[in-house]
Amino acid sequence: METEAHRFAGLSVSNQRRWGIVWLLFAASVINYFDRGTIAVALPLISADLRLGPEIKGALLASFFTSYTLMQLPMGWLADRYNLRWVYAAAFALWSLSQGLTGLAAGLGMLIFFRIMLGIGESIYLPGGTKIVSLLFAPQDRGLPSGIFDCGTRAGLALGAPLTALLIVHYGWRKMFVIVGVAAIFWLVPWLMVFPSTLGRAKTAQPGVAPPSARPAWRQVTFSRNLVGICLGFFCFDYYWYLLVNWLPDYFVTARHLTILKAGFYSALPYFVFGASEPIGGWIADRLVASGWDETRTRKWIITIAFLTGLLLIPAAWVANATAAIWLVAGASLVGLATANLIVILQSCAPENEVGIWTGFENFAGNIGGILAPILTGFLIQKTGSYLPGFVLAPLVLVAGLLAYWLVVGELKPPDEGRERRA
């Protein structure tokens, strides 16, 4: 199995080293979501200091997603074309510095600016990570490593929510941003030591397959029905996910009347469930496929079961008891079982030399949901005085995404380039 994975990388990468890269991607994902999630925990204090209403809070939360979304296609293109060792390192450094400087923001304008810069840097995480896994692992083995590297995002929120709350309580929200941003820089040391200097630049063609273009251009992107379905489905998935990311701590404080410290700790539970579910869902699919199950149906059925658990968010917003609401939100976070399989579906459907740019398209579509979810939820809270409408809408959007994966996405295989239209 290792030999086949090496052929995808085009390098003689040891098994230990490639799994080391996966765990470094996991650590980067932890830091990525730790950083972006800090503002959600600090939002009640920031809004009090700067006198922000619900709609302005929604706009502040959305500022990150504006730049993050717009950078998905350029960052995916860079991941396909240039040395991933340096592209990922440069983006990581940018987002860490932006996070630290957020604590020095004098007002709303500067706060929004640093959130925009954070979004630019963090846009590397999914296109870069997905591309790297596709280079190091064969298709049937990508579920587990995809789940591991991406579950770091949820682990970052699970660890970050209580730790951010503790830092805020002891140092204030401004010093919290500085501490978190500066500490993250040290991740660059093992990354530069472990990551191969040429991964993604030298590729060995598979027998009977023409070698891919070494430098794909915008006009060479292969569009297909699968790409459309993947983008539609991921939009629905991300709308649901970013409701949890942006509004859950504020919901616990405002609607459930918890202290900011308790809100940080209780927010960690659903984030932990979501994150722990990711490698489990990927591993289950890998094992079933290895046992002879049809890969397309197996991964789609796991996604279906996972998406349906998101409906638990509706009674979570409805029940009067705060403890029951917390556990229902945790159950609704079993949606994480789908995530690794969503990533593998893209890796399997995309042309080998376009995994980065396809991921850029997918995450661009998904993060339109990241922009809409905080704004629309803030609008609904402003108009109704309740979190219920926003918490009902999100799981309904999520379940609607199943139509895209079943009716639009077909077999998990790259498009026939001879029959596909190129832009």
Sequence and secondary structure as in RCSB ss.txt:
>XXXX:A:sequence
METEAHRFAGLSVSNQRRWGIVWLLFAASVINYFDRGTIAVALPLISADLRLGPEIKGALLASFFTSYTLMQLPM
GWLADRYNLRWVYAAAFALWSLSQGLTGLAAGLGMLIFFRIMLGIGESIYLPGGTKIVSLLFAPQDRGLPSGIFD
CGTRAGLALGAPLTALLIVHYGWRKMFVIVGVAAIFWLVPWLMVFPSTLGRAKTAQPGVAPPSARPAWRQVTFSR
NLVGICLGFFCFDYYWYLLVNWLPDYFVTARHLTILKAGFYSALPYFVFGASEPIGGWIADRLVASGWDETRTRK
WIITIAFLTGLLLIPAAWVANATAAIWLVAGASLVGLATANLIVILQSCAPENEVGIWTGFENFAGNIGGILAPI
LTGFLIQKTGSYLPGFVLAPLVLVAGLLAYWLVVGELKPPDEGRERRA
>XXXX:A:secstr
 HHHHHHHHTS   HHHHHHHHHHHHHHHHHHHHHHHHHHHHHHHHHHHHT  HHHHHHHHHHHHHHHHHTHHHH
HHHHHHS HHHHHHHHHHHHHHHHHHHTT  SHHHHHHHHHHHHHHHTTHHHHHHHHHHHHS GGG HHHHHHHH
HHHHHHHHHHHHHHHHHHHHH HHHHHHHHHHHHGGGHHHHHHHS TTTTTS    TTS    SS  GGG B  H
HHHHHHHHHHHHHHHHHHHHHHHHHHHHHTS   HHHHHHHHHHHHHHHHHHHHHHHHHHHHHHHTT  HHHHHH
HHHHHHHHHGGGHHHHHH S HHHHHHHHHHHGGGGGGHHHHHHHHHHHS GGGHHHHHHHHHHHHHHHHHHHHH
HHHHHHHHHS SHHHHHHHHHHHHHHHHIIIII  SSS   TTTS B 
